[in-house]
């Protein structure tokens, strides 16, 4: 596996969330993942913060409509995927060859 970068952050994984490809990139030296759309502008969905404690999604204002804060299904999908990636990050980096 090769390491890829999104906006200068290492990409830990991608997910298809209700038809949209979503990227999850690690914010260096922080328990935080930056969440963006792969092909839409504005791309920033937000950040999943406090991954070592009580994770939560800090949403970007431009994509609140997509997240449907009144119906938490998409927000929960983003949060669940980010939490799972964070738990597996050591294995991801061990299998990376550059």
Buried (B, 14 or more C-beta within 10 A) or exposed (E): EEEEEBEEBBBBBBBEBEEBEBBBBBBEEEBBBBBBBEEBEEBBBBBBBEBEEEBBBEBBEBBEEBBEEEEEEBBEBBBBBBBEBBEEBEEBEEEEEE
